[in-house]
Amino acid sequence: MDIAILGAGAWGSALATALSARHDVLLWTRSAAQRTRIAATRTSEYLPDVALPPAVAVTDDMAEAARGRELVIAATPTAGLREALGSLAAHAGPMPLLWACKGFELGTARLPHEIVAEALPAWREVGALSGPSFAIEVARGLPAALTVASLDAGFARRAAAALHQAPLRIYSSGDVIGVELGGALKNIMAIAAGISDGLGLGANARAALITRGLAEMARLGVRMGGEPDTFMGLTGLGDLVLTATGDLSRNRTVGMRIASGMPVQRVLAELGHVAEGVSSARAARDLALRHGVDMPITEAVCAVLFEGLAPMTAVESLLSRETRPEHA
């Protein structure tokens, strides 16, 4: 299959590396300087320890990226998705498209599928590619399982079959909303788990946060039209466990550094990568209020990130909440 991947960050570079074993892959970057650097070094600055295979071509020309592709995968951050899709639409008509970004768009709080619907209203074979996956592990050829979600069930199955190759295992789903909300909300819970770990509260506290965080994710997701089973699958529980416990997790790292007393803006400046949980937290809190869903962990994370609440005070407020039935 002839595939174009939009975005030469960590995830785009990892997908290009993994998929080039079976497919013809063109990696697009919007920066001519980055294209020149990658062409010279065969590495992305976001994955400096992994060389791009010789089979991966690199371009900064969207017309070239769009020309005659059997599949386009948008692997930009969510913040850059609308711009990339606008450029793609200027050079191509409807074609199969997946997006591999997570979180909400700044300013609009749109999920990726909503951005796609607005930017590419005539495109029908579209879907999300998501799941528990650290880019560096995928680039190194370690096993991972992902999900393709689309309202077009046939397209979801075809895309999953095309991308399915050891060591990547690809499943299909029709629950775009549930898959996207799982990918967005788990980052907030990972910040909470990082705060807990950074405060030295132990494995018991982390397990409680992950479990109650999953309950929050499912409550909002189902209220917004997602399927309950999605939140028990790869893009819900799987992605949450990875992001809330893995040492490679940017969002967990944010929480741990905040717990150490580092200001949020300094944490983000020093991180060097996008931590979607920070920008997603406000959007998730607003959605919870709009839909009448109780999300105390999300509210606590927002209070720490944006209102100056001390991390330990946030933990104490969660622990002091009145008891209730677990599954209420």
C-alpha positions as CSV (number, residue, x, y, z in Angstrom):
1,M,0.0,0.0,0.0
2,D,1.2,3.5,-0.8
3,I,0.9,5.5,2.5
4,A,1.6,9.1,3.3
5,I,2.1,10.1,6.9
6,L,1.6,13.7,7.8
7,G,3.8,14.8,10.6
8,A,7.5,13.9,11.4
9,G,7.2,14.1,15.1
10,A,7.8,11.1,17.4
11,W,4.6,9.3,16.5
12,G,4.7,10.0,12.8
13,S,8.3,8.9,12.6
14,A,7.5,5.7,14.6
15,L,4.6,4.8,12.3
16,A,6.7,5.5,9.2
17,T,9.4,3.2,10.6
18,A,7.1,0.4,11.5
19,L,4.9,0.5,8.4
20,S,7.7,0.7,5.9
21,A,8.5,-2.9,6.4
22,R,5.4,-3.8,4.4
23,H,4.3,-0.6,2.7
24,D,5.7,2.3,0.6
25,V,5.8,5.2,3.0
26,L,6.3,8.9,2.4
27,L,6.8,11.0,5.6
28,W,5.6,14.6,5.2
29,T,6.9,17.5,7.3
30,R,5.8,21.1,6.9
31,S,9.3,22.4,7.5
32,A,11.9,22.4,4.7
33,A,14.6,22.6,7.4
34,Q,13.3,19.5,9.1
35,R,13.1,17.7,5.8
36,T,16.7,18.6,5.0
37,R,17.8,17.5,8.5
38,I,16.0,14.2,8.3
39,A,17.3,13.5,4.9
40,A,20.9,14.1,6.1
41,T,20.7,12.2,9.4
42,R,17.9,9.7,8.7
43,T,16.5,10.5,12.2
44,S,13.8,12.7,13.7
45,E,14.9,15.0,16.5
46,Y,11.9,13.6,18.4
47,L,13.3,10.0,18.0
48,P,17.0,10.6,17.8
49,D,18.0,7.0,18.7
50,V,16.1,5.3,15.9
51,A,17.1,5.6,12.3
52,L,14.4,5.9,9.6
53,P,14.7,2.9,7.3
54,P,16.0,3.7,3.8
55,A,12.6,2.8,2.4
56,V,11.0,5.9,4.1
57,A,11.0,8.9,1.7
58,V,10.7,12.4,3.2
59,T,9.1,15.5,1.7
60,D,7.8,18.9,2.7
61,D,5.6,19.2,-0.4
62,M,2.0,18.4,0.5
63,A,1.1,18.0,-3.2
64,E,3.7,15.2,-3.4
65,A,2.3,13.7,-0.2
66,A,-1.2,13.7,-1.4
67,R,-0.6,12.4,-4.9
68,G,-2.0,9.0,-5.6
69,R,-1.9,7.7,-2.0
70,E,-4.0,4.7,-1.0
71,L,-4.0,5.9,2.6
72,V,-3.1,9.1,4.4
73,I,-2.3,9.0,8.2
74,A,-2.4,12.4,9.9
75,A,0.1,12.1,12.8
76,T,0.3,15.8,13.7
77,P,-0.6,16.9,17.2
78,T,-4.3,17.7,17.5
79,A,-3.4,21.4,17.6
80,G,-2.0,21.1,14.1
81,L,-4.6,18.7,12.6
82,R,-6.9,21.3,11.1
83,E,-4.1,23.2,9.3
84,A,-2.6,19.9,7.9
85,L,-6.0,18.8,6.7
86,G,-6.7,22.1,5.0
87,S,-3.4,21.8,3.1
88,L,-4.2,18.2,2.2
89,A,-7.6,19.2,0.9
90,A,-6.1,21.9,-1.3
91,H,-4.1,19.2,-3.2
92,A,-6.4,16.1,-3.2
93,G,-10.0,15.0,-3.3
94,P,-11.5,12.4,-0.9
95,M,-9.2,9.5,-0.1
96,P,-8.9,7.0,2.8
97,L,-7.7,8.9,5.9
98,L,-6.7,8.0,9.4
99,W,-5.7,10.4,12.2
100,A,-3.4,9.3,15.0
101,C,-3.6,12.3,17.3
102,K,-5.4,12.5,20.7
103,G,-7.0,15.2,22.8
104,F,-9.1,18.3,22.2
105,E,-8.4,21.2,19.9
106,L,-7.4,24.3,21.7
107,G,-10.0,27.0,21.6
108,T,-12.8,24.9,20.2
109,A,-12.6,21.7,22.4
110,R,-13.3,19.7,19.2
111,L,-12.3,16.1,19.1
112,P,-10.3,15.0,16.1
113,H,-13.3,13.5,14.3
114,E,-15.1,16.8,14.6
115,I,-12.2,18.6,13.1
116,V,-12.1,16.2,10.2
117,A,-15.8,16.6,9.6
118,E,-15.4,20.4,9.5
119,A,-12.2,20.4,7.4
120,L,-13.1,17.5,5.0
121,P,-16.9,17.4,4.9
122,A,-17.0,15.3,1.7
123,W,-14.6,12.6,2.9
124,R,-16.2,9.4,4.0
125,E,-13.5,6.7,4.4
126,V,-12.0,8.3,7.5
127,G,-11.2,7.0,11.0
128,A,-9.1,7.2,14.2
129,L,-6.0,5.1,14.8
130,S,-5.4,4.9,18.6
131,G,-4.3,2.7,21.4
132,P,-1.6,2.1,24.1
133,S,1.6,2.9,22.2
134,F,4.8,4.7,23.2
135,A,6.4,5.9,19.9
136,I,9.9,4.8,20.7
137,E,8.8,1.2,21.4
138,V,6.8,1.1,18.1
139,A,9.9,2.5,16.3
140,R,12.1,-0.2,17.8
141,G,9.8,-2.9,16.6
142,L,8.4,-4.0,19.9
143,P,4.9,-5.4,20.0
144,A,1.9,-3.1,20.3
145,A,-1.9,-3.3,19.7
146,L,-3.9,-0.5,18.2
147,T,-7.5,0.1,17.1
148,V,-8.9,1.7,13.9
149,A,-12.3,3.2,14.6
150,S,-14.6,4.5,11.9
151,L,-18.3,5.0,11.3
152,D,-17.7,3.1,8.1
153,A,-17.4,-0.4,9.4
154,G,-16.0,-1.7,6.1
155,F,-13.3,0.9,6.0
156,A,-12.4,0.2,9.6
157,R,-11.9,-3.5,8.8
158,R,-10.0,-2.8,5.6
159,A,-7.7,-0.3,7.2
160,A,-7.0,-2.6,10.1
161,A,-6.2,-5.5,7.8
162,A,-3.9,-3.4,5.8
163,L,-1.9,-2.1,8.8
164,H,-2.0,-5.4,10.7
165,Q,1.5,-6.9,10.6
166,A,3.7,-8.3,13.3
167,P,4.7,-6.8,15.7
168,L,1.7,-4.5,15.3
169,R,-1.7,-6.0,16.0
170,I,-4.6,-3.9,14.7
171,Y,-8.3,-4.2,15.7
172,S,-11.3,-2.4,14.3
173,S,-14.2,-0.6,16.0
174,G,-17.2,1.5,15.1
175,D,-17.0,3.6,18.2
176,V,-15.2,6.7,17.1
177,I,-16.4,8.9,20.1
178,G,-15.5,6.3,22.7
179,V,-12.0,5.7,21.2
180,E,-11.2,9.4,20.9
181,L,-12.5,10.2,24.4
182,G,-10.4,7.3,25.8
183,G,-7.3,8.7,24.1
184,A,-8.0,12.3,25.4
185,L,-9.2,11.6,29.0
186,K,-6.5,9.1,29.9
187,N,-3.9,11.8,29.7
188,I,-5.6,13.7,32.5
189,M,-5.7,10.7,34.7
190,A,-2.0,10.1,33.9
191,I,-1.2,13.5,35.3
192,A,-3.1,12.6,38.5
193,A,-1.2,9.3,38.7
194,G,2.1,11.2,38.3
195,I,1.2,13.6,41.1
196,S,0.4,10.7,43.3
197,D,3.7,8.9,42.5
198,G,5.6,12.2,42.8
199,L,4.1,12.7,46.3
200,G,5.2,9.1,47.2
201,L,1.7,8.0,48.0
202,G,2.4,4.4,46.9
203,A,1.0,1.7,44.6
204,N,-2.3,1.4,46.4
205,A,-3.1,5.1,45.7
206,R,-2.0,4.8,42.0
207,A,-4.3,1.7,41.6
208,A,-7.2,3.6,43.1
209,L,-6.6,6.6,40.8
210,I,-6.4,4.5,37.7
211,T,-9.6,2.6,38.6
212,R,-11.6,5.7,39.6
213,G,-10.1,7.6,36.6
214,L,-11.4,4.9,34.3
215,A,-14.8,5.2,35.9
216,E,-14.8,9.0,35.1
217,M,-13.7,8.3,31.5
218,A,-16.5,5.8,31.0
219,R,-19.2,8.0,32.6
220,L,-18.5,11.0,30.3
221,G,-17.8,8.8,27.3
222,V,-21.1,6.9,27.6
223,R,-23.0,10.1,28.2
224,M,-21.6,11.5,25.0
225,G,-22.5,8.4,23.0
226,G,-19.5,6.1,23.4
227,E,-19.9,2.4,24.1
228,P,-19.1,1.1,27.6
229,D,-17.0,-1.8,26.3
230,T,-14.7,0.6,24.5
231,F,-13.5,1.9,27.8
232,M,-12.6,-1.6,28.9
233,G,-10.5,-2.1,25.8
234,L,-7.3,-1.0,24.2
235,T,-8.2,2.7,23.8
236,G,-9.6,3.0,27.3
237,L,-8.2,0.8,30.0
238,G,-5.1,-0.2,27.9
239,D,-4.1,3.3,27.1
240,L,-4.8,4.5,30.6
241,V,-2.6,1.9,32.2
242,L,0.2,2.6,29.9
243,T,0.1,6.3,30.3
244,A,-0.5,6.3,34.0
245,T,2.3,3.9,34.9
246,G,4.9,4.0,32.1
247,D,8.2,5.9,32.7
248,L,8.0,7.1,29.0
249,S,4.7,8.8,29.6
250,R,4.9,12.6,29.2
251,N,1.7,13.2,31.1
252,R,2.8,11.1,34.1
253,T,6.1,13.1,34.0
254,V,4.2,16.3,34.1
255,G,2.4,15.2,37.3
256,M,5.5,14.0,39.0
257,R,7.3,17.3,38.3
258,I,4.4,19.3,39.5
259,A,4.3,17.2,42.7
260,S,8.0,18.1,43.2
261,G,7.0,21.8,43.3
262,M,8.0,22.8,39.8
263,P,5.6,25.4,38.2
264,V,3.4,24.1,35.4
265,Q,4.8,26.4,32.7
266,R,8.4,25.4,33.5
267,V,7.4,21.8,33.4
268,L,6.0,22.2,29.9
269,A,8.9,24.3,28.7
270,E,11.5,21.7,29.9
271,L,9.5,18.7,28.6
272,G,10.2,19.4,24.9
273,H,7.2,17.4,23.8
274,V,3.4,18.0,23.7
275,A,1.6,16.8,26.9
276,E,-2.0,16.6,25.7
277,G,-3.4,16.1,29.3
278,V,-2.7,19.7,30.2
279,S,-4.7,21.2,27.3
280,S,-7.3,18.5,27.5
281,A,-8.1,19.0,31.2
282,R,-10.2,22.2,30.8
283,A,-12.1,20.8,27.8
284,A,-12.9,17.7,29.8
285,R,-14.1,19.6,32.8
286,D,-16.3,21.8,30.6
287,L,-17.8,18.8,28.9
288,A,-18.5,17.1,32.3
289,L,-20.3,20.2,33.4
290,R,-22.3,20.5,30.2
291,H,-23.3,16.8,30.4
292,G,-23.9,16.7,34.1
293,V,-21.2,14.1,34.8
294,D,-19.2,13.9,38.0
295,M,-15.5,14.0,37.4
296,P,-13.7,14.8,40.6
297,I,-10.2,13.7,39.5
298,T,-10.5,15.9,36.4
299,E,-11.6,18.8,38.6
300,A,-8.7,18.3,41.0
301,V,-6.2,18.2,38.2
302,C,-7.6,21.4,36.7
303,A,-7.4,23.0,40.2
304,V,-3.7,22.1,40.4
305,L,-2.8,23.1,36.9
306,F,-4.7,26.3,36.5
307,E,-5.8,27.5,40.0
308,G,-2.7,27.1,42.1
309,L,-4.1,24.4,44.3
310,A,-1.3,22.5,46.1
311,P,-1.0,18.9,44.9
312,M,-1.3,17.5,48.4
313,T,-4.4,19.6,49.1
314,A,-6.0,18.2,45.9
315,V,-5.3,14.7,47.1
316,E,-6.8,15.4,50.5
317,S,-9.9,16.9,48.9
318,L,-10.4,13.7,46.9
319,L,-9.9,11.5,50.0
320,S,-12.4,13.5,52.0
321,R,-15.3,13.2,49.6
322,E,-18.3,11.5,51.0
323,T,-18.6,7.7,50.6
324,R,-20.8,6.4,47.8
325,P,-21.6,3.1,46.0
326,E,-18.7,2.2,43.8
327,H,-20.8,1.7,40.6
328,A,-23.2,4.6,41.2
